[in-house]
Amino acid sequence: SAVISQKPSRDICQRGTSLTIQCQVDSQVTMMFWYRQQPGQSLTLIATANQGSEATYESGFVIDKFPISRPNLTFSTLTVSNMSPEDSSIYLCSVETGTGAETQYFGPGTRLLVL
Amino acid sequence: GENVEQHPSTLSVQEGDSAVIKCTYSDSASNYFPWYKQELGKGPQLIIDIRSNVGEKKDQRIAVTLNKTAKHFSLHITETQPEDSAVYFCAASNGGGYSTLTFGKGTMLLVSP
């Protein structure tokens, strides 16, 4: 497994502003993922962040709204841009450690409330 | 794309009873099926997973079964305890060079003492 931390753990933001969420892993990993979990809902994949290449976004998510950086094999950021109340969610990062294909481990999440 | 259905959405049991959560998937190419437990205020925790070359896997009080023909898999928890209370998610992945997980909608399990 892997130890994953996220910052901030929670935040309250005003509409129209942007928030950058950080994800740090204690070991080098190839694949990192960003998910959104709306209140009481399941997990929806936003994008896959690969080191050295642009992120791959899922249908319904665009780079202008959710820019992602992946500067090295242990760190990634997700920015939620020009926020609206509909962006209020839990944002989760996960990693594939490579010990078993597709096995993903999740961070604790960032709880975002947009007013 | 893949679609994962999960039932029931809520499940209430008495401590010591067994609990079963069922999922079906649509993509016959899916070959990896993890289960996650999410406690309030925390991220999902991987509790058990199974691959398509195995029909059943057990880890202490939890077990997962897979029926590839019927395209369904189930989580079984025996001798439930109050600390098992959480939301459980199933997921499916089709592997390959670019594989992603598709999650079910979750089951809220409540174990009453």
Interface residues (C-beta under 8 A of the other chain):
Chain A: S1 I4 F33 Q41 S42 L43 T44 L45 T48 T56 E58 L92 G100 A101 E102 T103 Q104 Y105 F106 G107 P108 G109
Chain B: Y32 P34 Y36 K42 G43 P44 Q45 L46 D49 F89 S93 G95 Y98 S99 T100 L101 F103 G104 K105 G106
